[in-house]
């Protein structure tokens, strides 16, 4: 499975030509969700952040969730394992 997210201010013209937008690519391969930032040219004044990520069509709840922060030059890579209390599964979706 794969998907994309495009985010800009919603008002300005030519945001793509000016590079004033955020673009993410999402993919799931062998049960691993990967989110890749392909363009980070927009600073949202409301501090855009992901608070929830909903994955539909998963027949069984995950046994664990780990978030790996990839080294981006100035930041070192690190992995955070989320407790099961942060995981919600609705098998009906």
ZIBEL-V817969 format. One record per backbone hydrogen bond with DSSP energy under -1.0 kcal/mol. CO is the residue of the C=O (numbers start at 1). NH is the residue of the N-H. E is the energy in kcal/mol with one decimal. If there is no record, write none. Layout:
co:nh:e
CO:NH:E
CO:NH:E
This chain:
co:nh:e
1:28:-2.4
3:26:-3.3
5:24:-2.5
7:22:-2.8
14:18:-2.4
15:20:-2.2
19:21:-1.1
21:41:-2.5
22:7:-2.5
23:38:-2.4
23:39:-1.5
24:5:-2.1
25:36:-3.0
26:3:-2.3
27:34:-3.2
29:32:-1.5
32:29:-2.0
34:27:-2.0
36:25:-2.6
39:23:-2.5
44:47:-1.9
65:82:-2.7
67:80:-3.2
69:78:-1.5
75:72:-1.0
78:69:-3.7
80:67:-3.7
83:86:-2.4
84:87:-1.5
90:93:-1.9
